[in-house]
Amino acid sequence: MKVLVINCGSSSLKYQLIDSDTEAVIAKGLCERIGIDGKLTHQTMGKDKYTVDAAMPDHNAAVKFVLDALLDTDKGAIASLSEIDAVGHRIVHGGEKFANSVVITDEVMAAIEECNDLAPLHNPANLIGIRACQAHMPGVPMVAVFDTAFHQTMPDKAYTYAIPYEYYENYKIRRYGFHGTSHSFVSKRLAELIGRDIKDTKLIVCHLGNGSSITAVDGGKSVDTSMGLTPLAGLPMGTRSGDIDPAILEFIAGKEGKSVEEITTILNKKSGVSGLSGVSSDFRDLDAGMKDGNDRCRLALDVFCYSVKKYIGAYAAAMGDLDAIAFTAGIGENNPYVRRVSTMDLSFMGIDIDETKNEIRGEEQKISTDASKVQVWVVPTNEELAIARETVELVTK
């Protein structure tokens, strides 16, 4: 079965065509600057990658470019759209409506739309991507895979905010969590790597990238996660503040005459390690700056790692034990400094990192010593493959 995985952002569209039998990527690409001018980068495996500038006024046009690239006589991957057996769509926010992936129907579309105010930049784009695929590939089964679904197993004590309860009753304000597809995929793989049935494990998955979140996975289920109602909560990230005292918003607004919207923009786009360092949101730049003696780069990295360490300790306490930790995503997979400092001084918890093994980048490997009670692994994530697997499971039932 050939599955097309579509991931629509507010101004981008990532895609992969996957052979579900071998789980090999047949082709992949990215549409960027949708609604601005448009750029497509496409590669069919075994053929040259190419980039083309093309007008993409909306996601409907972007989907058409994706399908044309897949059908291209010289650089494409398929001879006919009939070769695409199913389409899996990443949906950012499913609210409380979806605890699992679902086959897309009109009712599902309406329910996703009802969650638009919880993810105003992403859910509308996700819906446009679905409708565009439906228009170009009528009759092809499509599946919605939600970032929030994996976290719907959290107990109420973990997802409830200590604010007047009517705000939850009236507006569903609660912790939802994100990166669920990644956390689910990595936790399952981590259980395999340590040779345990996931139902008998207590795991922590550290998804560390430009957007970062940490999840406690007890018996294969998410029981707590660092992001909240929105992806702004939790760890400090590339440009996002993470958790801060909420009174800071009013304080800054009063001092600088800014609106709530302006402050929210600052917290989302001008904060995190970028705001701390004054240099970059890219951890490679922070590493280089620290080595050159830039103390603010050092501070940004240490604030980030300190926050990761606190979440590891908190989630081990929440679960009452800990069997293994996985580091994943761009930073988690490729930054030895972050992994080392984030687990430093945790030997009292049975965590002991092998400094030599920890130098690995982008590869699956255990980085803890053989004496470490808690195993620590680098586990590359693969959200597209996870979406393809969910899609196949649903459309073949």
Kinemage of the C-alpha trace (Angstrom):
@kinemage 1
@onewidth
@group {chain A} dominant
@subgroup {mainchain}
@vectorlist {calphas} color= white
{ca met a 1} P 0.000 0.000 0.000
{ca lys a 2} L 1.225 3.498 -0.901
{ca val a 3} L 0.342 6.107 1.718
{ca leu a 4} L 0.730 9.843 1.194
{ca val a 5} L 1.422 11.652 4.476
{ca ile a 6} L 0.481 15.327 4.519
{ca asn a 7} L 1.564 17.782 7.226
{ca cys a 8} L 0.123 21.261 6.638
{ca gly a 9} L 1.529 24.160 8.623
{ca ser a 10} L 0.256 27.717 8.541
{ca ser a 11} L 2.424 28.551 5.504
{ca ser a 12} L 4.046 25.219 4.647
{ca leu a 13} L 3.238 21.667 3.585
{ca lys a 14} L 5.535 18.715 4.256
{ca tyr a 15} L 4.825 15.396 2.603
{ca gln a 16} L 6.104 11.849 2.201
{ca leu a 17} L 4.938 8.996 0.014
{ca ile a 18} L 5.567 5.766 1.931
{ca asp a 19} L 5.397 2.113 0.896
{ca ser a 20} L 3.643 0.646 3.934
{ca asp a 21} L 4.772 -2.898 3.129
{ca thr a 22} L 8.485 -2.055 3.419
{ca glu a 23} L 8.038 1.250 5.321
{ca ala a 24} L 10.431 2.817 2.831
{ca val a 25} L 10.061 6.450 1.761
{ca ile a 26} L 9.306 6.572 -1.970
{ca ala a 27} L 9.354 10.370 -2.263
{ca lys a 28} L 9.285 13.399 0.001
{ca gly a 29} L 9.243 17.144 -0.168
{ca leu a 30} L 8.270 20.522 1.201
{ca cys a 31} L 6.162 23.428 0.001
{ca glu a 32} L 7.189 26.691 1.649
{ca arg a 33} L 5.988 30.306 1.707
{ca ile a 34} L 2.410 29.364 0.857
{ca gly a 35} L 0.346 32.531 0.481
{ca ile a 36} L 3.497 34.598 -0.039
{ca asp a 37} L 5.184 33.449 -3.242
{ca gly a 38} L 5.807 29.712 -3.048
{ca lys a 39} L 8.685 27.247 -3.236
{ca leu a 40} L 8.667 23.474 -3.768
{ca thr a 41} L 11.512 21.113 -2.879
{ca his a 42} L 10.952 17.520 -4.012
{ca gln a 43} L 12.940 14.305 -4.127
{ca thr a 44} L 12.019 10.859 -5.332
{ca met a 45} L 14.378 8.351 -3.766
{ca gly a 46} L 17.085 7.352 -6.247
{ca lys a 47} L 16.626 10.561 -8.228
{ca asp a 48} L 18.024 14.076 -7.891
{ca lys a 49} L 16.406 16.517 -5.509
{ca tyr a 50} L 15.126 19.667 -7.159
{ca thr a 51} L 13.683 23.009 -6.110
{ca val a 52} L 11.296 25.233 -8.028
{ca asp a 53} L 9.781 28.630 -7.270
{ca ala a 54} L 6.062 28.578 -8.021
{ca ala a 55} L 3.086 30.716 -7.099
{ca met a 56} L 1.206 29.055 -4.226
{ca pro a 57} L -1.613 31.370 -3.177
{ca asp a 58} L -3.098 28.745 -0.854
{ca his a 59} L -2.788 25.146 0.340
{ca asn a 60} L -5.049 23.930 -2.447
{ca ala a 61} L -2.468 25.122 -4.972
{ca ala a 62} L 0.326 23.574 -2.887
{ca val a 63} L -1.379 20.166 -2.898
{ca lys a 64} L -1.708 20.390 -6.682
{ca phe a 65} L 2.057 21.060 -6.957
{ca val a 66} L 2.787 18.082 -4.687
{ca leu a 67} L 0.688 15.740 -6.814
{ca asp a 68} L 2.202 17.093 -10.023
{ca ala a 69} L 5.703 16.506 -8.583
{ca leu a 70} L 4.802 12.911 -7.692
{ca leu a 71} L 3.447 12.389 -11.220
{ca asp a 72} L 6.347 14.079 -13.033
{ca thr a 73} L 7.563 11.849 -15.884
{ca asp a 74} L 11.270 12.332 -15.155
{ca lys a 75} L 11.528 13.053 -11.436
{ca gly a 76} L 8.248 11.739 -10.079
{ca ala a 77} L 7.415 8.542 -8.213
{ca ile a 78} L 4.080 7.304 -9.608
{ca ala a 79} L 2.400 7.010 -12.988
{ca ser a 80} L -1.138 7.695 -11.739
{ca leu a 81} L -2.870 9.074 -8.656
{ca ser a 82} L -4.698 5.756 -8.492
{ca glu a 83} L -1.454 4.328 -7.052
{ca ile a 84} L -2.047 6.327 -3.849
{ca asp a 85} L -4.133 4.043 -1.654
{ca ala a 86} L -4.667 6.357 1.316
{ca val a 87} L -3.716 9.754 2.721
{ca gly a 88} L -2.744 10.420 6.347
{ca his a 89} L -3.095 13.973 7.617
{ca arg a 90} L -1.364 15.391 10.689
{ca ile a 91} L -3.869 17.468 12.658
{ca val a 92} L -2.458 19.650 15.420
{ca his a 93} L -5.423 19.933 17.795
{ca gly a 94} L -8.245 17.490 18.398
{ca gly a 95} L -9.291 18.912 21.759
{ca glu a 96} L -11.168 16.388 23.884
{ca lys a 97} L -13.024 15.088 20.852
{ca phe a 98} L -10.361 12.669 19.627
{ca ala a 99} L -8.402 10.176 21.692
{ca asn a 100} L -7.402 8.180 18.613
{ca ser a 101} L -6.777 8.608 14.912
{ca val a 102} L -9.931 8.441 12.803
{ca val a 103} L -11.031 7.982 9.207
{ca ile a 104} L -12.067 11.423 7.962
{ca thr a 105} L -15.784 12.000 7.438
{ca asp a 106} L -17.899 15.145 7.223
{ca glu a 107} L -18.603 14.781 10.948
{ca val a 108} L -14.876 14.539 11.701
{ca met a 109} L -14.205 17.647 9.611
{ca ala a 110} L -16.834 19.570 11.566
{ca ala a 111} L -15.330 18.421 14.882
{ca ile a 112} L -11.831 19.486 13.800
{ca glu a 113} L -13.206 22.880 12.804
{ca glu a 114} L -14.711 23.276 16.274
{ca cys a 115} L -11.131 23.076 17.635
{ca asn a 116} L -9.899 25.916 15.420
{ca asp a 117} L -9.798 28.442 18.256
{ca leu a 118} L -7.441 26.115 20.174
{ca ala a 119} L -4.937 26.096 17.276
{ca pro a 120} L -5.818 29.079 15.068
{ca leu a 121} L -2.622 28.947 13.000
{ca his a 122} L -2.644 25.223 12.299
{ca asn a 123} L -6.094 23.606 12.371
{ca pro a 124} L -7.548 25.805 9.590
{ca ala a 125} L -4.506 24.980 7.420
{ca asn a 126} L -4.924 21.276 8.252
{ca leu a 127} L -8.562 21.437 7.107
{ca ile a 128} L -7.621 23.203 3.870
{ca gly a 129} L -5.083 20.464 3.176
{ca ile a 130} L -7.706 17.760 3.712
{ca arg a 131} L -10.231 19.460 1.432
{ca ala a 132} L -7.582 19.997 -1.250
{ca cys a 133} L -6.633 16.312 -1.190
{ca gln a 134} L -10.287 15.313 -1.308
{ca ala a 135} L -10.807 17.530 -4.354
{ca his a 136} L -7.801 16.129 -6.224
{ca met a 137} L -8.225 12.511 -5.074
{ca pro a 138} L -11.945 11.867 -4.654
{ca gly a 139} L -12.741 8.491 -3.172
{ca val a 140} L -9.278 7.922 -1.662
{ca pro a 141} L -9.644 7.129 2.077
{ca met a 142} L -8.121 9.724 4.380
{ca val a 143} L -7.165 9.560 8.045
{ca ala a 144} L -6.678 12.289 10.652
{ca val a 145} L -3.820 11.712 13.124
{ca phe a 146} L -3.917 14.186 16.019
{ca asp a 147} L -0.940 15.666 17.887
{ca thr a 148} L -3.108 15.816 20.998
{ca ala a 149} L -4.679 12.332 20.874
{ca phe a 150} L -1.880 10.424 22.637
{ca his a 151} L -2.216 12.706 25.666
{ca gln a 152} L -5.944 12.100 26.148
{ca thr a 153} L -5.029 9.353 28.638
{ca met a 154} L -3.774 11.927 31.160
{ca pro a 155} L -5.678 11.830 34.471
{ca asp a 156} L -7.663 14.914 35.427
{ca lys a 157} L -5.145 15.806 38.155
{ca ala a 158} L -2.512 16.225 35.401
{ca tyr a 159} L -4.535 18.142 32.822
{ca thr a 160} L -6.637 20.424 35.041
{ca tyr a 161} L -5.505 24.013 35.659
{ca ala a 162} L -6.122 25.621 39.062
{ca ile a 163} L -8.374 28.352 37.689
{ca pro a 164} L -12.162 28.706 38.120
{ca tyr a 165} L -13.594 25.373 37.001
{ca glu a 166} L -16.211 26.994 34.780
{ca tyr a 167} L -13.438 27.953 32.347
{ca tyr a 168} L -12.888 24.264 31.756
{ca glu a 169} L -16.609 23.566 31.597
{ca asn a 170} L -17.367 26.452 29.231
{ca tyr a 171} L -14.222 26.673 27.087
{ca lys a 172} L -12.348 23.376 27.687
{ca ile a 173} L -9.292 25.218 29.012
{ca arg a 174} L -6.959 22.441 30.168
{ca arg a 175} L -3.614 20.851 29.393
{ca tyr a 176} L -3.713 19.048 26.037
{ca gly a 177} L -0.083 18.475 25.099
{ca phe a 178} L 1.438 18.148 21.638
{ca his a 179} L 4.016 16.098 19.698
{ca gly a 180} L 1.811 13.130 20.599
{ca thr a 181} L 2.603 11.221 17.413
{ca ser a 182} L 6.318 11.486 18.170
{ca his a 183} L 5.949 10.605 21.854
{ca ser a 184} L 3.864 7.540 20.964
{ca phe a 185} L 6.273 6.344 18.268
{ca val a 186} L 9.406 6.856 20.360
{ca ser a 187} L 7.999 5.335 23.557
{ca lys a 188} L 7.004 2.164 21.694
{ca arg a 189} L 10.450 1.919 20.137
{ca leu a 190} L 12.157 2.599 23.475
{ca ala a 191} L 10.247 -0.275 25.102
{ca glu a 192} L 11.449 -2.558 22.294
{ca leu a 193} L 15.036 -1.405 22.755
{ca ile a 194} L 15.101 -2.148 26.475
{ca gly a 195} L 13.443 -5.524 25.861
{ca arg a 196} L 10.274 -4.869 27.841
{ca asp a 197} L 6.539 -5.015 27.220
{ca ile a 198} L 5.530 -1.361 27.112
{ca lys a 199} L 2.610 -2.129 29.440
{ca asp a 200} L 5.181 -2.880 32.155
{ca thr a 201} L 7.385 0.200 31.691
{ca lys a 202} L 7.720 3.723 33.024
{ca leu a 203} L 9.370 5.902 30.395
{ca ile a 204} L 10.195 9.547 29.783
{ca val a 205} L 10.394 10.847 26.206
{ca cys a 206} L 12.258 14.129 25.668
{ca his a 207} L 11.203 15.529 22.283
{ca leu a 208} L 13.685 18.382 21.988
{ca gly a 209} L 13.594 20.550 18.896
{ca asn a 210} L 12.724 24.134 18.044
{ca gly a 211} L 9.494 23.181 19.768
{ca ser a 212} L 10.178 20.932 22.760
{ca ser a 213} L 8.071 18.818 25.069
{ca ile a 214} L 8.610 16.047 27.598
{ca thr a 215} L 6.111 13.276 28.335
{ca ala a 216} L 5.769 10.726 31.115
{ca val a 217} L 4.623 7.422 29.595
{ca asp a 218} L 3.375 4.900 32.150
{ca gly a 219} L 2.375 1.500 30.773
{ca gly a 220} L 2.321 2.878 27.241
{ca lys a 221} L 0.004 5.758 28.124
{ca ser a 222} L 0.745 9.447 28.466
{ca val a 223} L 0.145 10.452 32.086
{ca asp a 224} L 1.652 13.947 31.967
{ca thr a 225} L 3.275 16.230 29.417
{ca ser a 226} L 4.952 19.618 29.496
{ca met a 227} L 3.018 21.555 26.834
{ca gly a 228} L -0.394 22.835 27.820
{ca leu a 229} L -3.475 24.385 26.254
{ca thr a 230} L -1.080 25.586 23.561
{ca pro a 231} L 2.499 24.679 22.552
{ca leu a 232} L 3.777 27.765 24.429
{ca ala a 233} L 3.883 26.029 27.812
{ca gly a 234} L 6.577 23.863 29.371
{ca leu a 235} L 10.241 24.031 28.420
{ca pro a 236} L 11.883 27.187 27.072
{ca met a 237} L 12.237 26.539 23.341
{ca gly a 238} L 13.756 28.118 20.249
{ca thr a 239} L 11.643 31.271 20.385
{ca arg a 240} L 8.940 30.313 22.945
{ca ser a 241} L 9.210 31.250 26.613
{ca gly a 242} L 7.830 28.055 28.114
{ca asp a 243} L 6.431 28.306 31.639
{ca ile a 244} L 6.620 31.767 33.227
{ca asp a 245} L 4.803 33.651 35.985
{ca pro a 246} L 1.554 34.754 34.264
{ca ala a 247} L 1.711 38.129 36.040
{ca ile a 248} L 4.678 38.967 33.803
{ca leu a 249} L 2.251 39.681 30.957
{ca glu a 250} L 0.517 42.503 32.832
{ca phe a 251} L 3.816 43.805 34.190
{ca ile a 252} L 5.416 44.156 30.737
{ca ala a 253} L 2.196 45.505 29.230
{ca gly a 254} L 2.126 48.237 31.865
{ca lys a 255} L 5.807 49.108 31.536
{ca glu a 256} L 5.893 49.189 27.726
{ca gly a 257} L 2.305 49.970 26.773
{ca lys a 258} L 1.821 46.723 24.876
{ca ser a 259} L -1.368 44.795 24.285
{ca val a 260} L -1.968 41.180 25.327
{ca glu a 261} L -1.637 40.207 21.661
{ca glu a 262} L 1.748 41.930 21.404
{ca ile a 263} L 3.000 40.271 24.585
{ca thr a 264} L 1.784 36.873 23.354
{ca thr a 265} L 3.716 37.417 20.123
{ca ile a 266} L 6.856 38.224 22.131
{ca leu a 267} L 6.426 35.059 24.216
{ca asn a 268} L 5.927 32.921 21.107
{ca lys a 269} L 8.381 34.436 18.651
{ca lys a 270} L 10.994 36.493 20.494
{ca ser a 271} L 11.628 34.552 23.686
{ca gly a 272} L 13.123 31.166 24.537
{ca val a 273} L 16.814 30.622 23.884
{ca ser a 274} L 16.681 33.210 21.117
{ca gly a 275} L 15.551 35.918 23.512
{ca leu a 276} L 17.962 34.802 26.215
{ca ser a 277} L 21.016 34.594 23.998
{ca gly a 278} L 20.290 37.506 21.696
{ca val a 279} L 22.071 35.397 19.075
{ca ser a 280} L 19.885 32.647 17.653
{ca ser a 281} L 17.178 30.047 18.216
{ca asp a 282} L 19.447 27.432 16.610
{ca phe a 283} L 21.258 25.361 19.228
{ca arg a 284} L 24.222 24.901 16.898
{ca asp a 285} L 24.741 28.662 16.971
{ca leu a 286} L 24.425 28.638 20.758
{ca asp a 287} L 27.041 25.880 21.030
{ca ala a 288} L 29.404 27.880 18.836
{ca gly a 289} L 28.739 31.079 20.776
{ca met a 290} L 29.369 29.383 24.118
{ca lys a 291} L 32.667 27.981 22.853
{ca asp a 292} L 33.625 31.506 21.761
{ca gly a 293} L 32.978 32.798 25.260
{ca asn a 294} L 29.498 34.287 24.791
{ca asp a 295} L 28.041 33.961 28.299
{ca arg a 296} L 24.472 34.591 27.180
{ca cys a 297} L 24.697 31.603 24.842
{ca arg a 298} L 25.952 29.570 27.799
{ca leu a 299} L 23.077 30.879 29.916
{ca ala a 300} L 20.448 30.032 27.267
{ca leu a 301} L 21.739 26.460 27.002
{ca asp a 302} L 21.930 26.014 30.761
{ca val a 303} L 18.421 27.393 31.354
{ca phe a 304} L 17.095 24.949 28.753
{ca cys a 305} L 18.975 21.950 30.180
{ca tyr a 306} L 18.016 22.830 33.752
{ca ser a 307} L 14.365 22.824 32.732
{ca val a 308} L 14.731 19.439 31.015
{ca lys a 309} L 16.370 18.026 34.157
{ca lys a 310} L 13.548 19.291 36.380
{ca tyr a 311} L 10.912 17.676 34.173
{ca ile a 312} L 12.786 14.367 34.211
{ca gly a 313} L 12.868 14.452 38.009
{ca ala a 314} L 9.245 15.528 38.307
{ca tyr a 315} L 7.933 12.866 35.950
{ca ala a 316} L 9.952 10.102 37.603
{ca ala a 317} L 8.348 11.189 40.874
{ca ala a 318} L 4.880 11.326 39.276
{ca met a 319} L 5.216 7.752 38.004
{ca gly a 320} L 6.906 6.448 41.148
{ca asp a 321} L 9.773 4.881 39.211
{ca leu a 322} L 11.646 5.129 35.924
{ca asp a 323} L 12.960 2.479 33.541
{ca ala a 324} L 14.321 4.500 30.605
{ca ile a 325} L 14.641 7.907 28.980
{ca ala a 326} L 14.643 8.668 25.254
{ca phe a 327} L 16.075 11.812 23.665
{ca thr a 328} L 14.574 12.537 20.267
{ca ala a 329} L 13.946 15.260 17.618
{ca gly a 330} L 16.530 17.683 16.215
{ca ile a 331} L 18.217 18.720 19.449
{ca gly a 332} L 17.612 15.518 21.365
{ca glu a 333} L 19.135 13.440 18.591
{ca asn a 334} L 22.055 15.695 17.723
{ca asn a 335} L 23.235 17.689 20.734
{ca pro a 336} L 25.527 15.767 23.130
{ca tyr a 337} L 25.942 18.823 25.398
{ca val a 338} L 22.206 19.124 26.003
{ca arg a 339} L 21.863 15.415 26.754
{ca arg a 340} L 24.856 15.434 29.114
{ca val a 341} L 23.895 18.543 31.089
{ca ser a 342} L 20.207 17.589 31.234
{ca thr a 343} L 21.093 14.318 32.975
{ca met a 344} L 24.001 15.607 35.050
{ca asp a 345} L 23.882 14.893 38.812
{ca leu a 346} L 21.024 12.412 38.428
{ca ser a 347} L 23.065 9.434 39.588
{ca phe a 348} L 20.888 9.322 42.731
{ca met a 349} L 18.062 8.301 40.353
{ca gly a 350} L 20.181 5.602 38.770
{ca ile a 351} L 21.107 7.625 35.681
{ca asp a 352} L 24.722 7.352 34.517
{ca ile a 353} L 25.727 8.631 31.059
{ca asp a 354} L 28.601 7.142 29.061
{ca glu a 355} L 30.437 10.234 27.787
{ca thr a 356} L 31.885 8.434 24.768
{ca lys a 357} L 28.588 6.913 23.624
{ca asn a 358} L 26.864 10.253 24.189
{ca glu a 359} L 28.866 11.811 21.330
{ca ile a 360} L 26.530 10.053 18.863
{ca arg a 361} L 24.452 12.244 16.554
{ca gly a 362} L 21.265 11.269 14.755
{ca glu a 363} L 21.583 7.542 15.354
{ca glu a 364} L 19.758 5.081 17.562
{ca gln a 365} L 22.003 4.130 20.463
{ca lys a 366} L 22.067 3.595 24.211
{ca ile a 367} L 24.130 6.393 25.776
{ca ser a 368} L 23.983 5.236 29.405
{ca thr a 369} L 26.560 2.960 31.001
{ca asp a 370} L 25.859 -0.717 31.564
{ca ala a 371} L 25.750 0.026 35.295
{ca ser a 372} L 23.037 2.663 34.878
{ca lys a 373} L 19.777 1.518 36.504
{ca val a 374} L 17.827 3.780 34.141
{ca gln a 375} L 18.698 3.231 30.497
{ca val a 376} L 19.111 6.392 28.406
{ca trp a 377} L 18.760 6.201 24.618
{ca val a 378} L 18.875 8.386 21.553
{ca val a 379} L 15.858 7.327 19.488
{ca pro a 380} L 15.270 9.178 16.189
{ca thr a 381} L 11.620 10.057 15.775
{ca asn a 382} L 9.651 9.385 12.606
{ca glu a 383} L 6.279 11.098 12.762
{ca glu a 384} L 5.564 10.505 9.086
{ca leu a 385} L 6.011 6.749 9.459
{ca ala a 386} L 3.847 6.782 12.582
{ca ile a 387} L 1.100 8.594 10.657
{ca ala a 388} L 1.405 6.097 7.789
{ca arg a 389} L 1.079 3.164 10.210
{ca glu a 390} L -2.023 4.664 11.817
{ca thr a 391} L -3.505 5.301 8.383
{ca val a 392} L -2.928 1.743 7.164
{ca glu a 393} L -4.378 0.274 10.349
{ca leu a 394} L -7.592 2.253 10.012
{ca val a 395} L -8.224 1.956 6.275
{ca thr a 396} L -7.578 -1.808 6.232
{ca lys a 397} L -10.010 -2.567 9.069
